[in-house]
């Protein structure tokens, strides 16, 4: 769809290990189909990965090699995800990156404080008896909701089935998933106009459903009249600019970690069956012709 004659394309490749075959296959195919009209940005956490090694010899490419500590050794991506997302946002604002230093520093301080404040409370929620979980977010926070649902599902070896959606989208059928064994996590928008729609759904779910636990993650202390949250994770104020969505993900990362322990699993290697791996396996790259 994208590599059509006469079109310039920038392909941005994200890779924790840089060794996943489909990532490398996509780069080769893009070069073949797009030729000199394709340029690349490689964002990776592993200096020894194949992606990092081919970047030096690759024409029209920029390698952004992240600090070694972002190359998570465990199965689930955590610091690697957060840092690659931050890097992509920084690149998108490269012409004004110097002025964003204060926002990124605020982001780091918010997350550090929240981790210290809510660690034990998130662990207590993880010990609740739930076997399904739903993460809801609006705008960029829908993307964070998608990553969040994956973390909890991965770290419990599928023992907790998870879903994600936008607040408005959840009304149109997906809401049927909410049962008594459900954990609901609301990623609350910083925009008051958006929050009006989110709060309508929160009230509706509270009135019509019983759940195992309800968590709200918000920039400031959050309340919805008549609704009781089991936990409100408050990230704190300050100007985090376009980067403000990033801290929301740590709640799900900790929920996954503690639920993994609660279910008797090893959070570093939770897949008892070997169904999933740190680096994707078993991918065949097939020859492609138009």
NUSE-866156 format. One record per residue: residue in one letter; x, y, z of N, C-alpha, C in turn. Coordinates in steps of 0.1 Angstrom, whole numbers, padded with zeros to 4 digits, always signed. Example, Ala and Ser with C-alpha at 12.3 -4.5 7.8 and 13.67 -1.06 7.14 Angstrom:
2
A+0132-0057+0078+0123-0045+0078+0132-0033+0078
S+0128-0022+0071+0137-0011+0071+0129+0000+0079
//
This chain:
290
X+0008-0012+0000+0000+0000+0000+0009+0013+0000
X+0020+0012+0007+0028+0024+0009+0039+0026-0001
X+0045+0015-0005+0057+0016-0013+0053+0017-0028
X+0047+0028-0032+0042+0030-0045+0052+0039-0053
X+0052+0038-0066+0062+0045-0074+0060+0060-0072
X+0072+0067-0070+0072+0082-0069+0069+0087-0055
X+0067+0078-0045+0065+0082-0032+0077+0081-0023
X+0081+0091-0016+0092+0090-0006+0086+0084+0007
X+0093+0075+0013+0089+0068+0025+0100+0068+0036
X+0096+0072+0048+0105+0070+0060+0100+0058+0068
X+0108+0048+0069+0104+0036+0077+0111+0037+0090
X+0103+0037+0101+0108+0038+0114+0107+0024+0120
X+0118+0017+0124+0118+0004+0129+0121+0004+0144
X+0112-0002+0152+0114-0003+0167+0118-0017+0170
X+0129-0019+0178+0133-0032+0181+0140-0033+0195
X+0135-0040+0204+0143-0042+0217+0155-0050+0214
X+0154-0062+0209+0166-0070+0206+0172-0067+0192
X+0164-0063+0183+0169-0061+0169+0172-0074+0162
X+0166-0085+0167+0168-0098+0161+0156-0105+0155
X+0144-0098+0156+0132-0104+0152+0132-0105+0137
X+0129-0117+0131+0131-0118+0117+0121-0110+0108
X+0109-0107+0113+0100-0099+0105+0104-0085+0105
X+0111-0080+0115+0116-0066+0115+0126-0065+0104
X+0136-0074+0103+0146-0074+0093+0141-0076+0079
X+0131-0085+0079+0125-0088+0066+0117-0076+0060
X+0111-0068+0069+0104-0056+0064+0114-0046+0059
X+0125-0044+0065+0135-0035+0060+0140-0039+0046
X+0143-0051+0044+0148-0056+0031+0138-0054+0021
X+0125-0057+0024+0114-0056+0014+0112-0042+0011
X+0112-0033+0021+0110-0018+0018+0121-0013+0009
X+0134-0017+0011+0144-0013+0002+0142-0018-0012
X+0138-0030-0013+0136-0036-0027+0124-0029-0034
X+0113-0026-0027+0102-0021-0033+0103-0006-0036
X+0109+0001-0026+0110+0016-0027+0123+0021-0032
X+0133+0013-0032+0146+0018-0037+0152+0030-0030
X+0156+0039-0038+0163+0051-0032+0153+0061-0026
X+0140+0058-0027+0130+0067-0021+0127+0063-0007
X+0133+0053-0002+0131+0048+0012+0143+0052+0021
X+0140+0059+0032+0150+0062+0042+0145+0055+0055
X+0155+0053+0065+0152+0045+0077+0156+0053+0089
X+0148+0051+0100+0153+0053+0114+0152+0040+0121
X+0163+0036+0127+0163+0024+0135+0164+0028+0150
X+0154+0024+0158+0154+0027+0172+0155+0013+0179
X+0166+0011+0186+0168-0003+0192+0176-0002+0205
X+0174-0012+0213+0180-0012+0227+0192-0021+0228
X+0196-0028+0217+0206-0038+0217+0217-0035+0207
X+0229-0031+0212+0240-0028+0204+0245-0040+0196
X+0242-0052+0201+0247-0064+0195+0237-0070+0186
X+0225-0065+0185+0214-0070+0176+0217-0068+0162
X+0211-0076+0153+0213-0076+0139+0209-0062+0133
X+0198-0057+0139+0194-0044+0134+0205-0033+0136
X+0211-0033+0147+0221-0023+0150+0233-0025+0141
X+0236-0038+0139+0248-0041+0131+0247-0037+0116
X+0235-0039+0111+0233-0036+0097+0231-0021+0094
X+0228-0013+0105+0225+0001+0103+0237+0009+0098
X+0249+0005+0103+0261+0013+0100+0264+0012+0085
X+0261+0001+0078+0263+0000+0064+0251+0003+0056
X+0240+0007+0062+0228+0009+0054+0227+0024+0050
X+0224+0026+0037+0223+0039+0032+0211+0046+0037
X+0211+0059+0038+0200+0068+0042+0193+0063+0055
X+0202+0061+0065+0196+0056+0077+0202+0063+0089
X+0194+0063+0100+0198+0069+0113+0196+0058+0124
X+0207+0055+0131+0206+0045+0142+0205+0053+0155
X+0194+0050+0162+0193+0056+0176+0194+0044+0186
X+0206+0043+0191+0209+0031+0200+0207+0036+0215
X+0197+0030+0221+0193+0034+0235+0203+0028+0245
X+0202+0034+0257+0211+0029+0268+0210+0014+0271
X+0220+0007+0274+0220-0007+0276+0210-0012+0286
X+0207-0004+0296+0197-0008+0307+0183-0009+0302
X+0180-0003+0290+0167-0004+0284+0165-0018+0277
X+0175-0025+0275+0174-0038+0269+0170-0049+0279
X+0156-0049+0282+0151-0058+0292+0156-0072+0290
X+0159-0078+0301+0164-0092+0300+0152-0102+0302
X+0141-0097+0307+0129-0105+0310+0121-0106+0297
X+0111-0115+0297+0102-0117+0285+0095-0104+0281
X+0088-0098+0290+0079-0087+0287+0087-0074+0286
X+0084-0066+0276+0090-0053+0274+0084-0043+0284
X+0093-0036+0291+0089-0026+0301+0097-0013+0298
X+0109-0012+0304+0117+0000+0301+0120+0002+0286
X+0121-0009+0279+0124-0008+0264+0112-0001+0258
X+0100-0005+0261+0088+0002+0255+0088+0017+0258
X+0089+0020+0271+0088+0034+0275+0098+0043+0269
X+0111+0037+0268+0122+0045+0262+0121+0047+0247
X+0116+0036+0240+0115+0037+0226+0103+0047+0222
X+0093+0047+0230+0082+0056+0228+0086+0070+0230
X+0094+0073+0241+0099+0086+0244+0108+0091+0232
X+0117+0081+0228+0126+0085+0217+0119+0089+0204
X+0108+0081+0201+0100+0084+0188+0094+0098+0189
X+0089+0101+0201+0083+0115+0203+0093+0126+0202
X+0105+0123+0208+0116+0133+0207+0120+0135+0193
X+0121+0124+0185+0125+0126+0171+0115+0134+0163
X+0102+0132+0167+0092+0139+0159+0092+0154+0162
X+0099+0158+0173+0101+0172+0177+0115+0177+0176
X+0123+0171+0167+0137+0173+0167+0141+0188+0165
X+0132+0196+0159+0135+0210+0156+0134+0218+0169
X+0128+0213+0179+0126+0220+0192+0129+0212+0204
X+0138+0202+0202+0141+0193+0213+0147+0199+0225
X+0155+0209+0222+0162+0216+0234+0152+0222+0244
X+0141+0227+0239+0131+0233+0248+0123+0223+0255
X+0124+0210+0252+0116+0199+0258+0123+0193+0270
X+0135+0197+0273+0142+0191+0284+0135+0191+0297
X+0128+0203+0300+0121+0204+0313+0109+0195+0313
X+0102+0193+0302+0091+0184+0302+0095+0169+0304
X+0106+0165+0298+0111+0151+0300+0116+0149+0314
X+0122+0159+0320+0126+0158+0334+0114+0157+0343
X+0104+0165+0341+0091+0164+0348+0085+0150+0347
X+0086+0145+0335+0081+0131+0333+0088+0121+0341
X+0101+0122+0342+0109+0112+0349+0106+0114+0364
X+0105+0126+0369+0102+0128+0383+0088+0123+0387
X+0079+0126+0379+0065+0121+0381+0065+0106+0383
X+0071+0099+0374+0071+0085+0374+0078+0079+0386
X+0089+0085+0390+0097+0080+0401+0089+0082+0414
X+0082+0093+0416+0074+0095+0427+0062+0086+0428
X+0056+0084+0416+0044+0075+0416+0048+0061+0419
X+0059+0056+0414+0064+0043+0416+0065+0040+0431
X+0072+0050+0438+0074+0049+0452+0061+0049+0460
X+0052+0058+0456+0039+0060+0463+0030+0048+0462
X+0029+0042+0450+0018+0033+0447+0022+0019+0445
X+0035+0016+0446+0039+0002+0444+0031-0008+0453
X+0031-0006+0466+0024-0016+0474+0009-0016+0472
X+0003-0005+0468-0011-0004+0466-0015-0011+0453
X-0007-0010+0443-0009-0018+0431-0008-0033+0433
X+0002-0036+0442+0004-0050+0445-0009-0056+0452
X-0015-0048+0460-0027-0052+0467-0039-0054+0457
X-0040-0045+0448-0050-0047+0437-0047-0060+0429
X-0035-0063+0426-0031-0075+0419-0035-0087+0426
X-0036-0087+0439-0040-0099+0447-0055-0101+0447
X-0063-0092+0441-0077-0094+0440-0080-0106+0431
X-0092-0111+0432-0096-0123+0424-0102-0119+0411
X-0094-0117+0401-0099-0113+0388-0092-0122+0377
X-0099-0126+0367-0094-0134+0356-0095-0127+0342
X-0100-0115+0342-0101-0107+0330-0098-0092+0334
X-0093-0084+0325-0091-0070+0327-0092-0062+0315
X-0097-0050+0316-0099-0041+0305-0093-0027+0308
X-0085-0022+0298-0078-0009+0299-0085+0000+0289
X-0089+0012+0294-0095+0022+0285-0088+0035+0285
X-0086+0041+0273-0080+0053+0272-0085+0061+0259
X-0083+0074+0259-0087+0082+0248-0075+0088+0241
X-0076+0090+0228-0065+0095+0221-0052+0087+0222
X-0041+0094+0226-0028+0087+0227-0029+0076+0238
X-0038+0078+0248-0039+0069+0259-0046+0056+0255
X-0052+0056+0243-0057+0043+0238-0046+0034+0234
X-0035+0040+0229-0023+0032+0226-0017+0027+0238
X-0016+0035+0249-0011+0030+0261-0020+0019+0267
X-0033+0020+0265-0042+0009+0269-0039-0004+0262
X-0035-0003+0249-0032-0015+0242-0019-0021+0247
X-0009-0013+0250+0003-0019+0256+0000-0024+0270
X-0008-0018+0277-0011-0022+0291-0018-0036+0291
X-0027-0038+0282-0034-0050+0282-0025-0062+0279
X-0015-0059+0270-0005-0069+0266+0004-0072+0278
X+0008-0062+0286+0017-0065+0297+0011-0075+0307
X-0002-0072+0311-0008-0080+0321-0011-0094+0316
X-0015-0095+0303-0018-0108+0297-0005-0116+0296
X+0006-0110+0291+0019-0117+0289+0024-0122+0303
X+0024-0113+0313+0030-0117+0325+0022-0127+0334
X+0010-0129+0330+0002-0139+0337+0001-0152+0328
X+0008-0153+0317+0008-0164+0308-0006-0167+0303
X-0013-0156+0301-0027-0157+0296-0037-0161+0306
X-0033-0162+0319-0042-0165+0329-0052-0154+0332
X-0048-0142+0329-0058-0131+0329-0059-0126+0315
X-0071-0128+0309-0075-0124+0296-0078-0109+0296
X-0071-0101+0287-0072-0087+0288-0077-0081+0275
X-0084-0069+0276-0088-0062+0264-0085-0047+0266
X-0087-0040+0255-0084-0025+0256-0094-0019+0246
X-0096-0006+0248-0105+0002+0239-0104+0016+0242
X-0110+0025+0234-0113+0038+0238-0126+0039+0246
X-0127+0049+0254-0139+0050+0262-0152+0050+0254
X-0152+0057+0243-0164+0058+0235-0166+0045+0227
X-0155+0039+0222-0156+0027+0215-0161+0015+0224
X-0158+0015+0236-0162+0005+0246-0177+0004+0247
X-0184+0015+0245-0199+0014+0246-0205+0005+0236
X-0199+0004+0224-0205-0002+0213-0203-0017+0212
X-0207-0024+0222-0206-0038+0222-0195-0044+0231
X-0183-0039+0231-0172-0045+0239-0175-0045+0254
X-0184-0036+0258-0188-0035+0273-0194-0048+0278
X-0198-0056+0269-0204-0069+0274-0194-0078+0282
X-0181-0075+0280-0171-0083+0286-0170-0081+0302
X-0176-0070+0307-0174-0067+0321-0183-0076+0329
X-0176-0084+0338-0183-0093+0347-0177-0091+0361
X-0182-0100+0370-0178-0098+0384-0163-0102+0386
X-0157-0109+0377-0143-0113+0378-0134-0103+0370
X-0139-0091+0367-0131-0081+0359-0124-0071+0367
X-0112-0067+0362-0105-0055+0367-0107-0045+0356
X-0111-0033+0360-0112-0022+0350-0101-0011+0354
X-0094-0007+0344-0084+0003+0346-0087+0015+0336
X-0090+0027+0342-0093+0038+0334-0081+0047+0333
X-0076+0050+0321-0065+0059+0319-0071+0073+0316
X-0072+0081+0326-0080+0093+0325-0073+0104+0318
X-0080+0110+0308-0074+0121+0300-0071+0133+0308
X-0061+0141+0303-0057+0153+0310-0066+0165+0304
X-0074+0162+0294-0082+0172+0287-0096+0172+0294
X-0100+0183+0300-0114+0183+0307-0125+0180+0297
X-0124+0184+0284-0135+0182+0275-0136+0167+0272
X-0125+0160+0271-0125+0146+0269-0131+0138+0281
X-0127+0143+0293-0131+0136+0305-0146+0136+0307
X-0153+0145+0302-0168+0145+0303-0173+0132+0297
X-0168+0128+0286-0173+0116+0279-0168+0103+0287
X-0156+0104+0292-0151+0093+0300-0159+0091+0312
X-0162+0102+0319-0170+0101+0332-0184+0095+0330
X-0190+0098+0318-0203+0093+0315-0202+0077+0315
X-0192+0072+0308-0191+0058+0308-0187+0052+0321
X-0179+0058+0329-0175+0053+0342-0187+0052+0351
X-0196+0062+0350-0208+0062+0358-0217+0050+0354
X-0218+0049+0341-0227+0039+0335-0223+0025+0339
X-0210+0022+0338-0204+0009+0342-0206+0007+0357
X-0204+0017+0365-0205+0016+0379-0220+0012+0383
X-0229+0018+0376-0243+0016+0379-0248+0002+0375
X-0242-0003+0364-0248-0015+0358-0240-0028+0361
X-0228-0027+0366-0219-0038+0367-0213-0040+0381
X-0210-0052+0385-0202-0055+0396-0188-0060+0391
X-0178-0055+0397-0164-0059+0393-0155-0063+0404
X-0144-0069+0401-0134-0073+0411-0127-0061+0417
X-0123-0051+0408-0116-0039+0412-0117-0029+0401
X-0116-0016+0405-0116-0005+0395-0105+0005+0399
X-0096+0007+0389-0085+0016+0391-0085+0028+0381
X-0083+0040+0386-0082+0052+0378-0067+0057+0378
X-0062+0059+0367-0048+0065+0366-0050+0079+0360
X-0045+0089+0367-0048+0103+0363-0037+0112+0367
X-0036+0124+0360-0026+0134+0363-0027+0140+0376
X-0040+0143+0380-0043+0149+0393-0053+0140+0400
X-0055+0142+0413-0064+0134+0421-0078+0134+0414
X-0084+0123+0413-0096+0121+0404-0108+0115+0411
X-0119+0121+0409-0132+0116+0415-0143+0118+0405
X-0152+0108+0405-0164+0109+0397-0176+0107+0407
X-0185+0117+0408-0195+0116+0418-0203+0103+0418
X-0204+0097+0430-0211+0085+0432-0204+0072+0428
X-0191+0074+0423-0183+0062+0420-0171+0060+0429
X-0169+0048+0434-0158+0045+0443-0147+0038+0436
X-0135+0043+0435-0124+0036+0429-0116+0028+0440
X-0112+0017+0437-0103+0009+0446-0090+0015+0447
X-0085+0022+0437-0072+0028+0437-0072+0040+0427
X-0067+0051+0430-0065+0062+0421-0050+0065+0421
X-0043+0061+0410-0029+0063+0408-0028+0078+0403
X-0022+0086+0411-0020+0101+0407-0006+0103+0402
X-0004+0107+0390+0009+0109+0384+0015+0122+0388
X+0007+0132+0391+0012+0145+0395+0011+0156+0384
X+0012+0168+0389+0011+0179+0379+0024+0182+0372
X+0024+0194+0365+0036+0197+0358+0034+0196+0343
X+0041+0203+0335+0040+0204+0321+0048+0193+0314
X+0042+0182+0310+0049+0171+0304+0047+0171+0289
X+0039+0181+0284+0037+0183+0269+0032+0170+0263
X+0037+0168+0251+0032+0156+0243+0037+0143+0249
X+0046+0144+0259+0051+0131+0264+0042+0126+0276
X+0032+0133+0279+0024+0130+0291+0017+0117+0292
X+0016+0110+0280+0009+0097+0280+0019+0086+0286
X+0032+0088+0285+0041+0077+0288+0040+0072+0302
X+0039+0080+0313+0039+0074+0327+0027+0065+0329
X+0016+0067+0322+0004+0059+0325+0007+0044+0324
X+0017+0040+0316+0019+0025+0314+0025+0018+0326
X+0031+0025+0335+0038+0017+0346+0028+0010+0355
X+0016+0015+0356+0006+0009+0364+0003-0005+0359
X+0001-0007+0346-0001-0021+0341+0012-0029+0342
X+0023-0023+0340+0036-0031+0342+0037-0037+0356
X+0033-0029+0366+0034-0034+0380+0022-0044+0383
X+0011-0041+0377+0000-0050+0379+0004-0064+0373
X+0010-0064+0361+0014-0076+0355+0025-0083+0364
X+0034-0076+0369+0045-0081+0377+0039-0088+0390
X+0031-0081+0397+0025-0086+0409+0015-0097+0407
X+0007-0096+0396-0002-0107+0394+0005-0120+0390
X+0016-0118+0383+0024-0130+0379+0029-0137+0392
X+0034-0129+0402+0038-0135+0414+0026-0141+0422
X+0015-0134+0421+0003-0139+0428-0002-0153+0423
X+0001-0155+0410-0003-0168+0403+0008-0178+0403
X+0019-0175+0411+0029-0185+0412+0039-0186+0401
X+0039-0175+0392+0048-0175+0381+0061-0168+0383
X+0070-0169+0374+0083-0161+0374+0081-0150+0365
X+0080-0137+0370+0077-0126+0361+0087-0124+0349
X+0100-0129+0352+0110-0128+0341+0108-0138+0330
X+0101-0149+0333+0099-0160+0324+0085-0166+0327
X+0074-0159+0324+0061-0164+0329+0055-0174+0320
X+0060-0176+0308+0054-0185+0298+0058-0200+0301
X+0050-0206+0310+0053-0220+0314+0053-0229+0302
X+0044-0227+0293+0043-0236+0281+0053-0233+0271
X+0060-0222+0272+0069-0218+0261+0062-0212+0249
X+0050-0208+0251+0042-0204+0239+0047-0190+0234
X+0053-0182+0243+0058-0169+0238+0073-0168+0243
X+0081-0160+0236+0095-0159+0239+0099-0145+0239
X+0111-0142+0245+0116-0128+0245+0118-0123+0231
X+0124-0131+0222+0125-0128+0208+0116-0137+0200
X+0108-0131+0192+0098-0139+0184+0105-0150+0176
X+0099-0162+0177+0105-0174+0170+0095-0179+0160
X+0100-0187+0150+0092-0194+0141+0086-0186+0130
X+0091-0174+0127+0086-0166+0116+0093-0169+0103
X+0086-0173+0093+0092-0176+0080+0090-0163+0071
X+0101-0158+0065+0100-0147+0056+0099-0152+0042
X+0087-0150+0035+0085-0156+0022+0089-0146+0011
X+0093-0151+0000+0096-0142-0012+0083-0135-0016
X+0085-0122-0020+0073-0114-0023+0075-0109-0037
X+0065-0110-0045+0064-0104-0059+0052-0096-0060
X+0052-0084-0066+0040-0076-0068+0030-0084-0076
//
